[in-house]
Structures are given as C-alpha cells and as structure tokens.
Amino acid sequence: MNEDLSIRDVRLQKLARMRELNCDPFQVERFDRSHSAKEMLDGFEKENGSRSQTMVSYRLMGKAGFAHVSDGDDKIQGYSRRRTR
C-alpha cells in the first residue's frame, strides 16, 4: 500500500477494481422463503411433541457452535460440533 494514499483512497481503488471484475459489493441479494420460522417450529413441534425456546445470537463454545436465527416473528436455533477421533 502506498503510504501517500489515505485509507479511503485505497478502499475506493479496491471498490473500482471489484466493479471492473463485475462484482458489486453493494448488490442487494434477496432469497425467496418457502416457510416462516414459526411454520418450521410448529412443524417441528408437531413431529417431536415439544418446542424449544431460543435467543437471537451466534456463539462458539470450544468445538461446538450455536446459531440463533429470527425472521422477525419467531426464532430457530442451529447446533453444530466438530468431531475428533
């Protein structure tokens, strides 16, 4: 990085280069959803007989990770862990 350039100038150069490569970092991406979080939770409750309470957050705990996702009406919790053998 040229020390005569400000951070803003460097970022503007990177933005221009990304646009030259047809990559717009400000492009709005939308995803169609087929179910709301509430519908998913209700379906889970129907099949499993219970519905757990969740909080909106993301955290890593050692080899396990928890993600809590909300669509504004309800929330879904995901869990993952890394196995060691």
N, C-alpha and C positions, 0 to 999 in steps of 0.2 A: 504494500500500500504506500502510495506517495504521501509523505508527511505534509506536503503543502496542501493536500486536499482535506476538506472537513469531512467528518463522518457523514454528514448529509450529502455531500458531493459523491462520496463513494457509494452510498446507498442508491442515489439517483442513477449512477453508472450501472450498478447491478440490475436495477429495475429496467433500464433501457436494454441491457443485454438479454434479460429474460423475455422481454417483449419481442426482440429480434428473433428469438427462438420459438415464437408463438406460444409462450407460456405467460398467461396473465395471472399474477398473484392475487389480484383483486376480483377475479371472476367469482360470481356467486354460483355455488353449486346447490342444487335442490334435489332431494330424494323423495320420491313418492312413497308414502307409507301405506301398508295394507291393513294394519291394525293399530289401535291406540295402545298405550301402556296398560290402561285399565282393562281393555279387552283381553290382552295377553295374560294379565294377572287373574282375571276372572276365569279364563280357560284353564290356567294352572290350578287354581283353587278347585275348580270342578273336577279335574282329574286326580288331584292329590289330597283334597279334603282340607287344605289349610292355605292361608295366605300370609306370608311373612311381611313385616314392616321394614321399610328401607329408608335410608337417608341419601341425599344427593352429595356424592363425593367420589374421590379416587384415592386409593392408598395402597402402598406396597408394604407388606409385612414379612420380611425375610424372603422365603421362596414362594409366598402366596401373594395374590393381588386381588383387590376388590374394586369393582366399578359400580357406581350407582348412577343410573340414567333416568331422566324425567322428561316427559313430553308436556309438562305444564299441568296435567291432570293427575297423573299417577307416576310412580317410580318403579324401576326394575333394578335388581341387584345381580351382578355377574361376579363369579368367583373363578379364579384360575390358580394353578400352582405348578411349580416346576418339580418334576420328579428326579430323584437322584438314585442311582443304582450302584 
